[in-house]
Amino acid sequence: MKIAIYPGSFDPCTNGHLDVIIRSAKIFDKLVVAVLTNVNKVPTFTVAERVDFLERVTKNIHNVEVNTFSGLLADYAKEINATVIIKGLRALSDFEYEFQMALTNNKLNPNVETLFMTTSTDNMYLSSSIIKEIAKYGGSLDQMVPIEIQANIYDKFRR
């Protein structure tokens, strides 16, 4: 069984993330969408909220599992027998950092390769930061965030 990991903070997940999930799920037997618990970042949404969002928007994709991890991605890949790490790229600026991380992960776990997947052109501008900024001011999230989680995003900023 070919297992891939799509790691990220997903704070919150966007249509760009969902696009990469859908396309990756078509390639691999199992795709683990792994929500990173990063002590260096202060997320807007809790890990539980982010997992819930992802589970709701992927519920109809039979080979997607949502999970969490902390620590080294290379170790987590080994733990779940994943041989591929999926990294979504929006722009050239993403590539330098992701390339460095791919080489590092392969050094730490030679059995894992990184697959770079560009987002579709409709979603290239999207980032979780942009989504939070729009929601903060009550702007429309249509066609940027899955409809299933839009109300939750707005609610977070109304409090």
N, C-alpha and C positions, 0 to 999 in steps of 0.2 A: 504494500500500500504506500503510495506516494503522498507524504504529509508535508504541507507548507504552513508557515506561520506568517501572518500579516500583523506585525506589532505596531503599536502606536499609543498615544495618549487619548485620542478620540474625544477631545474635550470641547465641544461635542462632536459626534460623527456628522459628516457632511455628505452631500450627494457625490462628491469626489471620492470619499472613502468607500461609499457604497458601490460606486462604479468599479473600483479596484477589487472589491470583495466579489462582486458578481462575476467579473472576468476571470479572476483567479480561481474561483470555485469551479469554473468550466475546465480548467487545466489539470487540477489535482484531485486525487481521490478524497482527500480531507483537507480543509482549510481551517486552521485555528486562528481566529482573530483574537489577538492577545493584548489586553489592556495593560499598559505599563503602569506600575506603581512607582513613581519617581519622586524620591524624597527631596530632590532639588527644585521641583516645580510645585507651585501652589495652584491646583486645578480649580476651575469654577464648579465643576460637577464632581460628586464623589465617585469613587471607583464603582460602587454599587449602581449608581445612576447611569454611568457610562456603559456598564455591562448590560443593564436593563435596556437602554436605548438600542444597543447593537443586537441584542436578542430579539427585540421587537422588529427591527428592520430587516433581519436575516431569517426570520422564522420560516419562510417558505423556501429557503435554500437548504436542501437536505444534508449536504455534506459540510456545512459550516458549523463550527463550535466556537462559542465565545468563552474566553477564560481570562485570568489575570496572571501576572507574574511580576516579580521584582528581582533585581540582581542582573546577572549577565545574560543577554539574549542567547549567546552561544551555548551556555549551560542549559537554558530552558529548552532549546532546540534538541539537545542531547536527551534531556529528560522525557520529551514526548516523541522521540524518534523522528523528528522533522529533518528533512534533508535540504529544504529550500526556505529562504526568508524572502518574502515579498516586500519590496519598498516602492511606494508610489512616488513618482516624480512629477512635480508641477512645472518647474522651470529649471533652467541651467543652474541657478543658484542653489537648488536642492542637491545637485549632483555631487559637488565637492565633498560635503560632509558625509553623504550616504556612501560614496565610494570609499572613503576612509573607514567608515564603520563596516562595510562589506569585507574589506581586507582584514580588519581586526577580527571580525567574527570568524572568518575562515582560518585565521592563524590560531584562534582559541579552540576552534572545532573544525578540523579539516574535512569533516563529513557533511558540512553545510555550505551551500552556495547561495548567493544572493541574486535574485531576479529583480531587475528594475522594470517597473511598469509605468509608462506615462499615463497620466489621466487623460480622459477624453477632452477635446478642446472646449466643450461646454462647461467643464469644471476646472479648468486650469487656474482660474483666478481665486478659487475658493480656499479658504483656510479656516480653521476653528476660530482664530483670532478675529477674522472679519465677521464671522457669524455672530460672535459675542457682541461685537461693536454694533452691528445692525440691530440685534435683539434689544440691546440696552436702550436704544432710542426708538424702539417700536417699529422699525422698518420691516418690510416684507421679506420673509425667508422662503417664499415660494420659489421652487426650482433650485434651491440652494441646500435645503435640508429635507430629509424624508418627512412627509406629512405626519407620520405616526409620532414624531417627537417634537414637532414645532411648538405645541402648547406648553410642553415641559420646559423648553428653552425660554420662551417668553415668561413663564411663571417664575423662573429663577431670578429674572431681572426686575420683576414687579415687587419682589419682597423688600 
